[in-house]
Amino acid sequence: MTRPTLQARVCHRPVRRSRALACSLGLAFALMLAGATATDPVPTPESTNFERTLLERLRPDDRTVIMDIRDYLGDPASDRAAVWTAQQLLIQECMSSNGFDYHPVPYQPITVDITGRLGERMLEERGRHGANTTHRQPLDNRTADPNAAYERDPAWLHAYSNERTEVRFDLPGGGVGGMSTGGCLGLSLRTLYGPDLTAYVRADMIATNLLSLMVKTALRSPPVTRAEDRWRGCMSHLGIPTDDTGEALTPDAASAAAACHRRTQLKEAYAAAFLTIAPDLLAQNRDALAAWKRYRVRGLQEATRVQPARPAVACSRCRAAGCAACAAARCPRRGWCG
């Protein structure tokens, strides 16, 4: 049975896990490069202040767009979360009608760090926790896939989404985006966003990867790479490693490393690059961002039609009732037990 459509960035799982072209994996990879995490990060005061400084130095319109994308990805109460829940219900219903089980995939907020996770923050964290503990977790390990066992079945995969329907398109900054649009995945997307999935997927991937592209481009700019070389030289002179060794810095070493950071003006170089690159990328992708906003509005409207009113009593007792009863009652994601 078809239902109305939904919207808001829904990261869709790929048919073949190894293919970065699929929407969810492509987003995760790009955000991981830029300093994103699907966990609940614990930002340091320094990083929070630096982010605030960057945002305050942007033009108001640009600041609004960047904060909107950031909150859309990272806020557990964003429209992305509502659409995700509705899409999981659509896929589950479709798979069931085809004789297959499907367990709704838990929603994961994704936090993008626009500060580039530069020297001082990393050194503070290394001094406090050790180099391998930076309040982040690899995206691939964030949660177990509740449908992993089914994905070995070609018939299940074909019902979920088949690769013959894959759409592809060029993305800003190089590279190709795309995803499969057939099966129950495609049905859920068309229900939420309408028939032109190429336009939707392209707008969605551009918008949700734009902050990571800003960070990556700023980090690779010549002024920043030169400042980083100076910082590494300063650290080497002091005998302080700049690579992840797994060893925590002593308080004195951490203080000296922070002094290197300030002396080489790495943060200032990054800020200058980011504040030049961010407005340019926003301007270059204005049309895609406008389309993305329209799809978000449509998706959220359709998501409210897809999800029936949920019985409060049943959902409040969902954990005690068990997973099957919870899914049958279509309780909010946070009430599901797996």
C-alpha positions as CSV (number, residue, x, y, z in Angstrom):
1,M,0.0,0.0,0.0
2,T,1.4,3.3,-1.0
3,R,1.4,6.3,1.4
4,P,2.0,10.0,1.2
5,T,5.6,11.0,1.0
6,L,8.1,12.4,3.6
7,Q,11.4,14.3,3.6
8,A,14.4,15.4,5.5
9,R,17.8,13.9,5.1
10,V,17.4,10.2,5.5
11,C,20.6,8.3,5.1
12,H,19.7,5.2,3.3
13,R,21.6,2.0,3.8
14,P,23.4,0.7,0.7
15,V,22.6,-2.5,-1.1
16,R,26.3,-3.4,-1.1
17,R,28.0,-2.3,2.1
18,S,31.4,-1.7,0.4
19,R,30.0,0.9,-2.0
20,A,30.5,4.5,-0.9
21,L,28.1,5.7,-3.6
22,A,25.2,4.7,-1.4
23,C,23.6,7.7,0.4
24,S,24.2,6.7,4.0
25,L,27.8,5.4,3.5
26,G,28.8,8.4,1.3
27,L,27.5,10.9,3.9
28,A,29.2,9.0,6.8
29,F,32.5,8.9,5.0
30,A,32.5,12.5,4.0
31,L,31.5,13.6,7.5
32,M,34.1,11.4,9.1
33,L,36.8,13.1,7.0
34,A,35.5,16.5,8.2
35,G,35.4,15.7,11.8
36,A,31.8,14.4,12.3
37,T,30.6,11.8,14.7
38,A,27.4,9.9,15.1
39,T,27.9,9.8,18.9
40,D,27.0,12.4,21.4
41,P,30.2,14.4,21.4
42,V,31.5,16.2,24.5
43,P,32.9,19.4,23.0
44,T,35.7,21.2,24.8
45,P,35.2,24.8,25.8
46,E,37.9,25.8,23.4
47,S,36.3,24.1,20.5
48,T,32.9,25.5,21.4
49,N,34.3,29.1,21.6
50,F,36.1,28.7,18.3
51,E,32.9,27.5,16.6
52,R,31.0,30.5,18.0
53,T,33.7,32.8,16.7
54,L,33.6,31.3,13.2
55,L,29.8,31.6,13.1
56,E,29.8,35.2,14.4
57,R,32.2,36.3,11.7
58,L,30.0,35.0,8.9
59,R,27.3,37.1,7.2
60,P,23.9,36.6,9.0
61,D,22.4,34.8,6.0
62,D,25.3,32.4,5.6
63,R,25.4,31.8,9.4
64,T,21.7,30.9,9.3
65,V,22.2,28.3,6.5
66,I,25.2,26.7,8.2
67,M,23.5,26.4,11.5
68,D,20.4,25.0,9.8
69,I,22.4,22.2,8.2
70,R,24.3,21.6,11.4
71,D,21.1,21.3,13.5
72,Y,19.3,19.3,10.9
73,L,22.1,16.6,11.1
74,G,22.8,16.8,14.8
75,D,19.6,17.7,16.6
76,P,17.7,14.6,17.8
77,A,14.5,16.6,17.5
78,S,15.1,17.8,14.0
79,D,12.8,17.2,11.0
80,R,15.4,14.7,9.8
81,A,14.6,12.5,12.9
82,A,10.8,12.6,12.2
83,V,11.2,11.7,8.6
84,W,13.7,8.9,9.4
85,T,11.1,7.3,11.7
86,A,8.4,7.6,9.1
87,Q,10.6,6.1,6.4
88,Q,11.5,3.1,8.5
89,L,7.8,2.4,9.0
90,L,7.3,2.6,5.2
91,I,10.1,0.2,4.5
92,Q,9.0,-2.2,7.2
93,E,5.4,-2.2,5.8
94,C,6.6,-2.7,2.2
95,M,9.0,-5.5,3.2
96,S,6.3,-7.3,5.2
97,S,4.0,-7.1,2.2
98,N,6.7,-8.9,0.2
99,G,7.1,-11.6,2.8
100,F,10.3,-10.3,4.4
101,D,11.2,-9.2,7.9
102,Y,12.7,-5.7,8.4
103,H,13.7,-4.2,11.7
104,P,13.6,-0.3,11.8
105,V,17.1,1.1,11.9
106,P,17.7,3.4,14.9
107,Y,18.1,7.0,14.1
108,Q,21.6,8.5,14.7
109,P,22.3,12.2,15.1
110,I,25.4,13.3,13.2
111,T,27.5,16.1,14.6
112,V,29.7,18.0,12.2
113,D,32.7,19.9,13.8
114,I,33.2,23.0,11.6
115,T,36.4,23.9,13.6
116,G,38.4,21.3,11.8
117,R,39.5,19.7,15.1
118,L,42.8,21.6,14.9
119,G,45.9,21.4,17.1
120,E,44.9,23.0,20.4
121,R,41.7,21.0,20.9
122,M,43.3,17.7,19.9
123,L,46.3,18.4,22.1
124,E,44.1,19.3,25.1
125,E,42.2,16.1,24.6
126,R,45.3,14.0,24.2
127,G,46.8,15.5,27.4
128,R,43.6,14.8,29.2
129,H,42.6,11.4,27.8
130,G,45.3,10.0,25.6
131,A,45.5,10.2,21.8
132,N,43.0,7.4,21.1
133,T,40.2,8.9,23.2
134,T,38.8,12.1,21.7
135,H,35.1,11.7,22.5
136,R,34.5,10.2,19.1
137,Q,33.6,6.8,17.8
138,P,34.1,5.5,14.2
139,L,30.9,5.8,12.3
140,D,31.0,2.2,11.1
141,N,30.8,1.0,14.7
142,R,28.1,3.3,16.1
143,T,25.3,0.7,16.2
144,A,24.8,-2.9,15.1
145,D,22.7,-3.2,11.9
146,P,19.5,-4.9,13.0
147,N,19.1,-6.3,9.5
148,A,22.6,-7.6,9.0
149,A,21.6,-11.2,9.0
150,Y,19.0,-10.7,6.2
151,E,21.5,-8.9,3.9
152,R,23.1,-12.2,2.9
153,D,19.8,-13.2,1.2
154,P,19.8,-11.9,-2.5
155,A,16.0,-12.0,-2.5
156,W,15.8,-9.8,0.6
157,L,18.2,-7.4,-0.9
158,H,16.3,-7.2,-4.2
159,A,13.1,-6.5,-2.3
160,Y,14.8,-3.8,-0.2
161,S,16.6,-2.1,-3.1
162,N,18.2,-3.4,-6.3
163,E,21.3,-1.9,-7.9
164,R,19.8,-1.8,-11.4
165,T,17.9,1.3,-10.3
166,E,20.9,3.3,-9.1
167,V,21.0,7.0,-10.0
168,R,24.3,8.8,-10.2
169,F,25.3,12.5,-10.5
170,D,28.3,14.8,-10.1
171,L,28.8,16.5,-6.7
172,P,30.5,19.8,-5.8
173,G,34.2,19.4,-5.1
174,G,34.5,16.4,-7.4
175,G,33.2,12.9,-7.0
176,V,30.0,11.1,-7.9
177,G,27.0,10.7,-5.8
178,G,24.2,8.2,-6.1
179,M,22.1,5.5,-4.6
180,S,19.7,2.7,-5.6
181,T,16.1,3.8,-5.9
182,G,14.2,0.5,-6.4
183,G,12.4,-1.9,-4.1
184,C,11.0,-0.8,-0.8
185,L,13.7,1.8,-0.3
186,G,12.6,3.5,-3.5
187,L,9.0,3.2,-2.6
188,S,9.6,4.9,0.7
189,L,11.5,7.8,-1.0
190,R,8.8,8.3,-3.7
191,T,6.2,8.3,-1.0
192,L,8.0,11.0,0.9
193,Y,9.6,13.1,-1.9
194,G,7.8,12.4,-5.1
195,P,8.7,10.7,-8.3
196,D,11.9,12.6,-9.3
197,L,14.4,10.9,-6.9
198,T,17.4,12.0,-8.9
199,A,16.7,15.6,-8.1
200,Y,15.9,14.8,-4.4
201,V,18.9,12.7,-3.8
202,R,21.3,15.1,-5.4
203,A,20.0,18.1,-3.5
204,D,20.0,16.1,-0.2
205,M,23.6,14.8,-0.7
206,I,24.9,18.3,-1.6
207,A,23.3,20.0,1.4
208,T,24.2,17.4,4.0
209,N,27.8,17.1,2.8
210,L,28.3,20.8,2.4
211,L,29.7,21.5,5.8
212,S,32.2,18.7,5.6
213,L,33.3,20.0,2.2
214,M,33.9,23.4,3.7
215,V,36.0,22.0,6.4
216,K,38.0,19.7,4.1
217,T,38.6,22.4,1.6
218,A,39.8,24.8,4.3
219,L,42.1,22.2,5.8
220,R,43.7,21.6,2.4
221,S,44.2,25.3,1.6
222,P,47.9,26.4,1.2
223,P,47.8,28.8,4.2
224,V,46.5,26.1,6.5
225,T,48.9,23.4,5.3
226,R,51.8,25.8,5.7
227,A,50.7,26.7,9.2
228,E,50.4,23.0,10.0
229,D,53.9,22.4,8.7
230,R,55.2,25.2,11.0
231,W,53.2,23.6,13.9
232,R,54.7,20.2,13.3
233,G,58.2,21.7,13.1
234,C,57.6,23.5,16.4
235,M,56.4,20.2,18.0
236,S,59.3,18.2,16.6
237,H,61.7,20.8,18.0
238,L,60.2,20.2,21.5
239,G,60.2,16.4,21.0
240,I,56.4,16.1,21.1
241,P,54.8,13.7,18.7
242,T,52.1,15.0,16.4
243,D,50.7,11.6,15.4
244,D,48.4,9.3,17.4
245,T,50.7,7.3,19.6
246,G,48.1,6.3,22.1
247,E,50.1,8.0,24.9
248,A,48.8,10.9,26.9
249,L,50.9,14.1,27.0
250,T,52.1,15.3,30.4
251,P,50.7,18.6,31.6
252,D,54.0,20.4,30.7
253,A,54.1,18.8,27.2
254,A,50.5,19.7,26.6
255,S,51.2,23.3,27.6
256,A,54.2,23.5,25.4
257,A,52.2,22.0,22.5
258,A,49.5,24.6,22.9
259,A,52.1,27.3,22.8
260,C,53.3,25.9,19.5
261,H,49.7,26.0,18.3
262,R,49.4,29.7,19.2
263,R,52.9,30.6,17.9
264,T,52.2,29.2,14.4
265,Q,48.7,30.7,14.2
266,L,47.2,27.5,12.9
267,K,43.8,28.3,14.2
268,E,43.9,31.8,12.6
269,A,44.9,30.4,9.3
270,Y,42.1,27.9,9.4
271,A,39.6,30.6,10.4
272,A,40.6,32.8,7.5
273,A,40.3,30.0,5.0
274,F,37.0,28.7,6.3
275,L,35.5,32.2,6.3
276,T,36.5,32.6,2.7
277,I,35.5,29.2,1.5
278,A,32.2,28.8,3.3
279,P,30.4,31.8,1.6
280,D,31.7,30.8,-1.8
281,L,30.4,27.2,-1.5
282,L,27.0,28.4,-0.2
283,A,26.7,30.8,-3.2
284,Q,27.8,28.1,-5.7
285,N,25.2,25.7,-4.3
286,R,22.3,28.1,-3.7
287,D,19.9,26.4,-6.1
288,A,20.6,22.9,-4.6
289,L,20.1,24.3,-1.1
290,A,16.8,25.9,-2.1
291,A,15.6,22.6,-3.6
292,W,16.7,20.8,-0.4
293,K,14.6,23.1,1.7
294,R,11.6,22.4,-0.5
295,Y,12.1,18.7,-0.2
296,R,12.4,19.0,3.6
297,V,9.1,20.8,3.8
298,R,7.4,18.2,1.7
299,G,9.0,15.3,3.5
300,L,8.0,16.5,6.9
301,Q,4.4,17.1,5.8
302,E,4.2,13.6,4.3
303,A,5.9,12.1,7.4
304,T,3.1,13.3,9.5
305,R,0.6,11.5,7.3
306,V,2.6,8.3,7.2
307,Q,2.8,7.9,10.9
308,P,-0.6,7.2,12.6
309,A,-1.4,8.5,16.0
310,R,0.6,6.3,18.5
311,P,-1.2,4.9,21.6
312,A,0.6,6.6,24.5
313,V,-0.1,3.9,27.0
314,A,1.2,1.1,24.8
315,C,4.3,3.1,23.9
316,S,5.0,4.0,27.5
317,R,5.1,0.3,28.3
318,C,6.9,-0.7,25.2
319,R,10.1,-1.9,26.8
320,A,8.2,-4.2,29.1
321,A,6.0,-5.5,26.2
322,G,8.9,-6.5,24.1
323,C,10.3,-5.6,20.7
324,A,7.6,-7.2,18.6
325,A,4.7,-5.5,20.5
326,C,6.6,-2.2,20.4
327,A,7.1,-2.3,16.6
328,A,3.5,-3.4,16.1
329,A,2.3,-0.3,18.1
330,R,4.6,1.9,15.9
331,C,6.0,3.6,18.9
332,P,8.6,6.4,18.6
333,R,12.1,5.1,17.9
334,R,13.4,5.9,21.4
335,G,10.8,3.4,22.7
336,W,11.9,0.6,20.4
337,C,14.2,-2.1,21.9
338,G,16.1,-3.1,18.8
